[in-house]
Structures are given as C-alpha cells and as structure tokens.
Amino acid sequence: MIENVNLVVPELQVDENNELIITPSPTSSKDDFDFFQGKFKLKNLKLKTLFDNCNEWIEFESTQEMYKVLHGLGNIDNFIAIRNGEPFEGMTVRLFNPKTKLWSMYWADSSRATFDPPVVGSFENNIGYFYTKDVINNQNVIVIFKWDITDKKNPIWSQAFSNDNGKTWEWNWFMYMTKIE
C-alpha cells in the first residue's frame, strides 16, 4: 500500500534543556486553516503497529467537519469513523496565538476522552509542520504533524514519531482528504 515512506522533516531546533524550539513562519496567520472549513471525506492509512519495522497499513474511511470559533482565532473539527468494527470519534481544537504567531492543536478521541499534548507550529508555502513531545507505547517520542495544502480541496495530513530525538522518523498515519461541496 505505502512503501518507503521517507517524507522530509525539517531539522529540529532544541534549547540547552533539549526542549523543542518552535518558531513561526513569517506568513503565519489566524487564516491558515480557512481551507479546512466545511466537510471532508477522508481516506486513512494507519500503520498497524509502531516501532517494530511494521509495513502493514490499515485503511479506513472517515468524515471530518470543521468550523471556526473565537472570532477566527480557533477552530474545532469532528472526526467520525468506524475502526475495528466500532464507532470512533475524534476532535481537534486548534488555537492561534496572535502574540507568538503559532498554532496549537489539541486532539481527543472516544477511546480515551483526554487531550493529547498540543502540537505547535505554522504553515509556510502551503506546508505546515507542528511538533510536540509525548509518550507513546511507554517511549518518549517527538511527534510531527505535516499538513500539505498545495491542493486546498484535497489536503494531505500525515503524522510521524521519532523515538531517537529526531534522528529517524516513522510515518504512521496519512489522511487523504476530499472536500465535500
């Protein structure tokens, strides 16, 4: 299905305490996610297992609907799918900080009903990179979300984890989206 997943990840910037340094692009704005307003149909490809050289992908469809909140400084989307034969619902809350010019995205889903640590970043030239640190399968990882909006009616979202401080990345989830008019 997907072979040799080697998407480029920008070099990570860290401070003296090994904390991520995330700076906004010069064009970062509260309008960056306007393309995502409305309804989308999604084809999801999710890696079956993590950090074990797995190359088996699970494919499923979902829908997503996003609307703006807080006078455009935020948005919320609902993600609806059937996974493993069971109903699954997720949601993202995105907030734009006008002082830092960075977006923070918070994900929660029906399997845990808690927010994951926010991924933080911005867009430049229709590509957005968003980062955080988390614990996945009892491992400290760096998480990256990549948004490719070069075709705003068919954006692509992808996610990767690194368990070696960004030396290598495992791309583990792709969403191929189609706007529903």
C-alpha positions as protocol buffer text, in pm:
chain_id: "A"
residue {
  index: 1
  type: MET
  ca { x: 0 y: 0 z: 0 }
}
residue {
  index: 2
  type: ILE
  ca { x: 261 y: 255 z: 109 }
}
residue {
  index: 3
  type: GLU
  ca { x: 626 y: 171 z: 58 }
}
residue {
  index: 4
  type: ASN
  ca { x: 945 y: 353 z: 158 }
}
residue {
  index: 5
  type: VAL
  ca { x: 776 y: 634 z: 345 }
}
residue {
  index: 6
  type: ASN
  ca { x: 1053 y: 894 z: 362 }
}
residue {
  index: 7
  type: LEU
  ca { x: 894 y: 1237 z: 388 }
}
residue {
  index: 8
  type: VAL
  ca { x: 1132 y: 1520 z: 468 }
}
residue {
  index: 9
  type: VAL
  ca { x: 1127 y: 1651 z: 824 }
}
residue {
  index: 10
  type: PRO
  ca { x: 1291 y: 1987 z: 892 }
}
residue {
  index: 11
  type: GLU
  ca { x: 1585 y: 1972 z: 1130 }
}
residue {
  index: 12
  type: LEU
  ca { x: 1468 y: 2007 z: 1489 }
}
residue {
  index: 13
  type: GLN
  ca { x: 1579 y: 2304 z: 1695 }
}
residue {
  index: 14
  type: VAL
  ca { x: 1627 y: 2243 z: 2068 }
}
residue {
  index: 15
  type: ASP
  ca { x: 1745 y: 2455 z: 2359 }
}
residue {
  index: 16
  type: GLU
  ca { x: 2008 y: 2371 z: 2624 }
}
residue {
  index: 17
  type: ASN
  ca { x: 1744 y: 2161 z: 2810 }
}
residue {
  index: 18
  type: ASN
  ca { x: 1662 y: 1962 z: 2495 }
}
residue {
  index: 19
  type: GLU
  ca { x: 1320 y: 2131 z: 2470 }
}
residue {
  index: 20
  type: LEU
  ca { x: 1183 y: 2197 z: 2123 }
}
residue {
  index: 21
  type: ILE
  ca { x: 1224 y: 2549 z: 1987 }
}
residue {
  index: 22
  type: ILE
  ca { x: 932 y: 2620 z: 1755 }
}
residue {
  index: 23
  type: THR
  ca { x: 929 y: 2946 z: 1564 }
}
residue {
  index: 24
  type: PRO
  ca { x: 652 y: 3070 z: 1337 }
}
residue {
  index: 25
  type: SER
  ca { x: 692 y: 3126 z: 967 }
}
residue {
  index: 26
  type: PRO
  ca { x: 685 y: 3492 z: 858 }
}
residue {
  index: 27
  type: THR
  ca { x: 344 y: 3435 z: 696 }
}
residue {
  index: 28
  type: SER
  ca { x: 176 y: 3254 z: 987 }
}
residue {
  index: 29
  type: SER
  ca { x: -177 y: 3385 z: 1044 }
}
residue {
  index: 30
  type: LYS
  ca { x: -512 y: 3307 z: 1200 }
}
residue {
  index: 31
  type: ASP
  ca { x: -642 y: 3232 z: 849 }
}
residue {
  index: 32
  type: ASP
  ca { x: -407 y: 2937 z: 787 }
}
residue {
  index: 33
  type: PHE
  ca { x: -680 y: 2674 z: 839 }
}
residue {
  index: 34
  type: ASP
  ca { x: -955 y: 2852 z: 643 }
}
residue {
  index: 35
  type: PHE
  ca { x: -914 y: 2593 z: 365 }
}
residue {
  index: 36
  type: PHE
  ca { x: -1039 y: 2328 z: 610 }
}
residue {
  index: 37
  type: GLN
  ca { x: -1378 y: 2486 z: 684 }
}
residue {
  index: 38
  type: GLY
  ca { x: -1671 y: 2264 z: 596 }
}
residue {
  index: 39
  type: LYS
  ca { x: -1694 y: 1891 z: 533 }
}
residue {
  index: 40
  type: PHE
  ca { x: -1434 y: 1648 z: 402 }
}
residue {
  index: 41
  type: LYS
  ca { x: -1428 y: 1278 z: 318 }
}
residue {
  index: 42
  type: LEU
  ca { x: -1103 y: 1112 z: 429 }
}
residue {
  index: 43
  type: LYS
  ca { x: -913 y: 802 z: 323 }
}
residue {
  index: 44
  type: ASN
  ca { x: -699 y: 699 z: 622 }
}
residue {
  index: 45
  type: LEU
  ca { x: -392 y: 480 z: 609 }
}
residue {
  index: 46
  type: LYS
  ca { x: -264 y: 395 z: 956 }
}
residue {
  index: 47
  type: LEU
  ca { x: 37 y: 178 z: 1038 }
}
residue {
  index: 48
  type: LYS
  ca { x: -81 y: -136 z: 1218 }
}
residue {
  index: 49
  type: THR
  ca { x: 192 y: -131 z: 1486 }
}
residue {
  index: 50
  type: LEU
  ca { x: 455 y: 121 z: 1591 }
}
residue {
  index: 51
  type: PHE
  ca { x: 833 y: 96 z: 1628 }
}
residue {
  index: 52
  type: ASP
  ca { x: 872 y: -262 z: 1508 }
}
residue {
  index: 53
  type: ASN
  ca { x: 951 y: -219 z: 1136 }
}
residue {
  index: 54
  type: CYS
  ca { x: 587 y: -284 z: 1051 }
}
residue {
  index: 55
  type: ASN
  ca { x: 486 y: -227 z: 688 }
}
residue {
  index: 56
  type: GLU
  ca { x: 121 y: -332 z: 722 }
}
residue {
  index: 57
  type: TRP
  ca { x: -130 y: -49 z: 681 }
}
residue {
  index: 58
  type: ILE
  ca { x: -490 y: -39 z: 798 }
}
residue {
  index: 59
  type: GLU
  ca { x: -717 y: 151 z: 560 }
}
residue {
  index: 60
  type: PHE
  ca { x: -1047 y: 309 z: 664 }
}
residue {
  index: 61
  type: GLU
  ca { x: -1270 y: 598 z: 562 }
}
residue {
  index: 62
  type: SER
  ca { x: -1391 y: 880 z: 779 }
}
residue {
  index: 63
  type: THR
  ca { x: -1554 y: 1218 z: 759 }
}
residue {
  index: 64
  type: GLN
  ca { x: -1446 y: 1545 z: 911 }
}
residue {
  index: 65
  type: GLU
  ca { x: -1623 y: 1876 z: 960 }
}
residue {
  index: 66
  type: MET
  ca { x: -1454 y: 2194 z: 1079 }
}
residue {
  index: 67
  type: TYR
  ca { x: -1590 y: 2530 z: 1187 }
}
residue {
  index: 68
  type: LYS
  ca { x: -1424 y: 2848 z: 1317 }
}
residue {
  index: 69
  type: VAL
  ca { x: -1460 y: 2975 z: 1675 }
}
residue {
  index: 70
  type: LEU
  ca { x: -1331 y: 3265 z: 1886 }
}
residue {
  index: 71
  type: HIS
  ca { x: -1368 y: 3521 z: 1603 }
}
residue {
  index: 72
  type: GLY
  ca { x: -1133 y: 3320 z: 1384 }
}
residue {
  index: 73
  type: LEU
  ca { x: -858 y: 3264 z: 1643 }
}
residue {
  index: 74
  type: GLY
  ca { x: -959 y: 2900 z: 1669 }
}
residue {
  index: 75
  type: ASN
  ca { x: -1144 y: 2615 z: 1507 }
}
residue {
  index: 76
  type: ILE
  ca { x: -1287 y: 2278 z: 1601 }
}
residue {
  index: 77
  type: ASP
  ca { x: -1333 y: 1970 z: 1390 }
}
residue {
  index: 78
  type: ASN
  ca { x: -1515 y: 1643 z: 1439 }
}
residue {
  index: 79
  type: PHE
  ca { x: -1367 y: 1321 z: 1300 }
}
residue {
  index: 80
  type: ILE
  ca { x: -1612 y: 1030 z: 1255 }
}
residue {
  index: 81
  type: ALA
  ca { x: -1509 y: 676 z: 1156 }
}
residue {
  index: 82
  type: ILE
  ca { x: -1564 y: 305 z: 1207 }
}
residue {
  index: 83
  type: ARG
  ca { x: -1239 y: 146 z: 1326 }
}
residue {
  index: 84
  type: ASN
  ca { x: -1206 y: -224 z: 1401 }
}
residue {
  index: 85
  type: GLY
  ca { x: -1583 y: -252 z: 1351 }
}
residue {
  index: 86
  type: GLU
  ca { x: -1655 y: 1 z: 1625 }
}
residue {
  index: 87
  type: PRO
  ca { x: -1771 y: 365 z: 1604 }
}
residue {
  index: 88
  type: PHE
  ca { x: -1483 y: 606 z: 1664 }
}
residue {
  index: 89
  type: GLU
  ca { x: -1499 y: 981 z: 1714 }
}
residue {
  index: 90
  type: GLY
  ca { x: -1218 y: 1230 z: 1745 }
}
residue {
  index: 91
  type: MET
  ca { x: -1196 y: 1605 z: 1770 }
}
residue {
  index: 92
  type: THR
  ca { x: -932 y: 1869 z: 1725 }
}
residue {
  index: 93
  type: VAL
  ca { x: -929 y: 2210 z: 1889 }
}
residue {
  index: 94
  type: ARG
  ca { x: -688 y: 2448 z: 1714 }
}
residue {
  index: 95
  type: LEU
  ca { x: -592 y: 2783 z: 1865 }
}
residue {
  index: 96
  type: PHE
  ca { x: -388 y: 3060 z: 1705 }
}
residue {
  index: 97
  type: ASN
  ca { x: -185 y: 3276 z: 1944 }
}
residue {
  index: 98
  type: PRO
  ca { x: -164 y: 3624 z: 1786 }
}
residue {
  index: 99
  type: LYS
  ca { x: 139 y: 3714 z: 2002 }
}
residue {
  index: 100
  type: THR
  ca { x: 356 y: 3411 z: 1917 }
}
residue {
  index: 101
  type: LYS
  ca { x: 200 y: 3356 z: 1569 }
}
residue {
  index: 102
  type: LEU
  ca { x: 191 y: 2983 z: 1645 }
}
residue {
  index: 103
  type: TRP
  ca { x: -94 y: 2735 z: 1620 }
}
residue {
  index: 104
  type: SER
  ca { x: -155 y: 2482 z: 1900 }
}
residue {
  index: 105
  type: MET
  ca { x: -363 y: 2174 z: 1815 }
}
residue {
  index: 106
  type: TYR
  ca { x: -526 y: 1959 z: 2079 }
}
residue {
  index: 107
  type: TRP
  ca { x: -661 y: 1609 z: 1988 }
}
residue {
  index: 108
  type: ALA
  ca { x: -903 y: 1397 z: 2189 }
}
residue {
  index: 109
  type: ASP
  ca { x: -1093 y: 1085 z: 2088 }
}
residue {
  index: 110
  type: SER
  ca { x: -1359 y: 844 z: 2209 }
}
residue {
  index: 111
  type: SER
  ca { x: -1104 y: 581 z: 2314 }
}
residue {
  index: 112
  type: ARG
  ca { x: -957 y: 797 z: 2596 }
}
residue {
  index: 113
  type: ALA
  ca { x: -1153 y: 1126 z: 2619 }
}
residue {
  index: 114
  type: THR
  ca { x: -844 y: 1327 z: 2720 }
}
residue {
  index: 115
  type: PHE
  ca { x: -646 y: 1585 z: 2523 }
}
residue {
  index: 116
  type: ASP
  ca { x: -306 y: 1481 z: 2392 }
}
residue {
  index: 117
  type: PRO
  ca { x: -24 y: 1733 z: 2441 }
}
residue {
  index: 118
  type: PRO
  ca { x: -67 y: 2012 z: 2186 }
}
residue {
  index: 119
  type: VAL
  ca { x: 130 y: 2002 z: 1861 }
}
residue {
  index: 120
  type: VAL
  ca { x: 261 y: 2351 z: 1785 }
}
residue {
  index: 121
  type: GLY
  ca { x: 372 y: 2512 z: 1461 }
}
residue {
  index: 122
  type: SER
  ca { x: 278 y: 2707 z: 1150 }
}
residue {
  index: 123
  type: PHE
  ca { x: 247 y: 2699 z: 770 }
}
residue {
  index: 124
  type: GLU
  ca { x: 490 y: 2825 z: 508 }
}
residue {
  index: 125
  type: ASN
  ca { x: 437 y: 2790 z: 132 }
}
residue {
  index: 126
  type: ASN
  ca { x: 130 y: 2568 z: 186 }
}
residue {
  index: 127
  type: ILE
  ca { x: 316 y: 2318 z: 407 }
}
residue {
  index: 128
  type: GLY
  ca { x: 262 y: 2315 z: 782 }
}
residue {
  index: 129
  type: TYR
  ca { x: 479 y: 2144 z: 1042 }
}
residue {
  index: 130
  type: PHE
  ca { x: 359 y: 2101 z: 1400 }
}
residue {
  index: 131
  type: TYR
  ca { x: 558 y: 1936 z: 1683 }
}
residue {
  index: 132
  type: THR
  ca { x: 531 y: 1810 z: 2038 }
}
residue {
  index: 133
  type: LYS
  ca { x: 685 y: 1562 z: 2280 }
}
residue {
  index: 134
  type: ASP
  ca { x: 474 y: 1274 z: 2408 }
}
residue {
  index: 135
  type: VAL
  ca { x: 493 y: 921 z: 2546 }
}
residue {
  index: 136
  type: ILE
  ca { x: 376 y: 650 z: 2304 }
}
residue {
  index: 137
  type: ASN
  ca { x: 396 y: 279 z: 2394 }
}
residue {
  index: 138
  type: ASN
  ca { x: 598 y: 372 z: 2704 }
}
residue {
  index: 139
  type: GLN
  ca { x: 859 y: 551 z: 2491 }
}
residue {
  index: 140
  type: ASN
  ca { x: 947 y: 919 z: 2489 }
}
residue {
  index: 141
  type: VAL
  ca { x: 879 y: 1041 z: 2136 }
}
residue {
  index: 142
  type: ILE
  ca { x: 874 y: 1355 z: 1930 }
}
residue {
  index: 143
  type: VAL
  ca { x: 557 y: 1386 z: 1725 }
}
residue {
  index: 144
  type: ILE
  ca { x: 526 y: 1574 z: 1398 }
}
residue {
  index: 145
  type: PHE
  ca { x: 212 y: 1657 z: 1202 }
}
residue {
  index: 146
  type: LYS
  ca { x: 260 y: 1763 z: 841 }
}
residue {
  index: 147
  type: TRP
  ca { x: -15 y: 1943 z: 652 }
}
residue {
  index: 148
  type: ASP
  ca { x: 26 y: 1965 z: 275 }
}
residue {
  index: 149
  type: ILE
  ca { x: -232 y: 2210 z: 141 }
}
residue {
  index: 150
  type: THR
  ca { x: -90 y: 2270 z: -205 }
}
residue {
  index: 151
  type: ASP
  ca { x: -432 y: 2145 z: -326 }
}
residue {
  index: 152
  type: LYS
  ca { x: -673 y: 2304 z: -80 }
}
residue {
  index: 153
  type: LYS
  ca { x: -965 y: 2086 z: -193 }
}
residue {
  index: 154
  type: ASN
  ca { x: -754 y: 1771 z: -142 }
}
residue {
  index: 155
  type: PRO
  ca { x: -519 y: 1837 z: 152 }
}
residue {
  index: 156
  type: ILE
  ca { x: -298 y: 1565 z: 297 }
}
residue {
  index: 157
  type: TRP
  ca { x: -228 y: 1529 z: 669 }
}
residue {
  index: 158
  type: SER
  ca { x: 42 y: 1294 z: 794 }
}
residue {
  index: 159
  type: GLN
  ca { x: 192 y: 1201 z: 1130 }
}
residue {
  index: 160
  type: ALA
  ca { x: 530 y: 1062 z: 1230 }
}
residue {
  index: 161
  type: PHE
  ca { x: 701 y: 967 z: 1555 }
}
residue {
  index: 162
  type: SER
  ca { x: 1069 y: 970 z: 1644 }
}
residue {
  index: 163
  type: ASN
  ca { x: 1196 y: 775 z: 1944 }
}
residue {
  index: 164
  type: ASP
  ca { x: 1558 y: 885 z: 1889 }
}
residue {
  index: 165
  type: ASN
  ca { x: 1526 y: 1265 z: 1926 }
}
residue {
  index: 166
  type: GLY
  ca { x: 1458 y: 1327 z: 1559 }
}
residue {
  index: 167
  type: LYS
  ca { x: 1737 y: 1122 z: 1401 }
}
residue {
  index: 168
  type: THR
  ca { x: 1484 y: 892 z: 1235 }
}
residue {
  index: 169
  type: TRP
  ca { x: 1109 y: 915 z: 1183 }
}
residue {
  index: 170
  type: GLU
  ca { x: 835 y: 656 z: 1144 }
}
residue {
  index: 171
  type: TRP
  ca { x: 545 y: 788 z: 937 }
}
residue {
  index: 172
  type: ASN
  ca { x: 241 y: 612 z: 1079 }
}
residue {
  index: 173
  type: TRP
  ca { x: -81 y: 783 z: 967 }
}
residue {
  index: 174
  type: PHE
  ca { x: -188 y: 951 z: 643 }
}
residue {
  index: 175
  type: MET
  ca { x: -521 y: 1120 z: 571 }
}
residue {
  index: 176
  type: TYR
  ca { x: -605 y: 1195 z: 209 }
}
residue {
  index: 177
  type: MET
  ca { x: -892 y: 1443 z: 216 }
}
residue {
  index: 178
  type: THR
  ca { x: -1153 y: 1545 z: -40 }
}
residue {
  index: 179
  type: LYS
  ca { x: -1374 y: 1848 z: 15 }
}
residue {
  index: 180
  type: ILE
  ca { x: -1747 y: 1772 z: 5 }
}
residue {
  index: 181
  type: GLU
  ca { x: -1911 y: 2060 z: -182 }
}
